[in-house]
Amino acid sequence: MKSVEMDDANQTPAECTRGIDGEALVVTERGMPVAVLLPLVNADLETVSLGSNPQFLALIERSRLRLAAEGALSLADVRRQLGI
């Protein structure tokens, strides 16, 4: 992982993007991370947007907890309930 101090950064975001070569670039301010530039592999804007949305992440967590507590229906059960 590469890092750059904000005060030392002298490249445009486009130039930084060309130089990340598959690894994260962490931007720091006085040694503390404040931002990160990540390469996207097999991802689109929707994936990135949902993956950083607290409401969506909370929905996923609630669903996982419910699945653990209540279990799930098999495909055969779903078909039987739907009459197909």
Summary of the structure (lengths in Angstrom):
residues: 84
radius of gyration: 20.9
end to end distance: 51.7
largest distance: 65.2
contacts: 154
relative contact order: 0.11
helix: 49%
strand: 18%
